[in-house]
């Protein structure tokens, strides 16, 4: 459980099992444990120190101020425990600003469908609340689980690019494109938990 007290009333988005809210200083212990885990961070350049985790939270706080959103802390509502971070981040990709759905779940909570569930909520939030017509996810080609989550969001690979000096696939979906595959997404998400 996070040290930030009962913040359920601060959920910006809720799914069947999760509440998403802004990160705050009281979340440093959880975020630093998650970002220090070598398995969680295996597709990043390196695990983060506690100081780098604080900078990561500070970056999200700056995104909230500048963009009104960023990566949010995902809380399992039944237990009140944080399970990861999921949200919408404004990213500069190949000279164009894009709305990226990002998801990172801490290892004890893998294979329970949390990434897909939260990311679907973020996708719908981007379309219905923020009125974005298009969202992307940037995924390292070797990150098979995250590629699977992107596909469950109705995304398809558009291209490969370098992002922060590393090869990434640009998965994308538009609001009208997902509507055509919505029924298929529900059955795929139920059959394959990530």
Helices and strands as residue ranges (DSSP letters): G 8-10, E 13-14, E 18-21, G 25-27, H 28-36, H 50-67, E 71-76, E 82-93, E 96-105, G 107-109, H 114-128, E 134-139, H 144-152, E 156-163, E 166-174, H 175-179, H 182-191
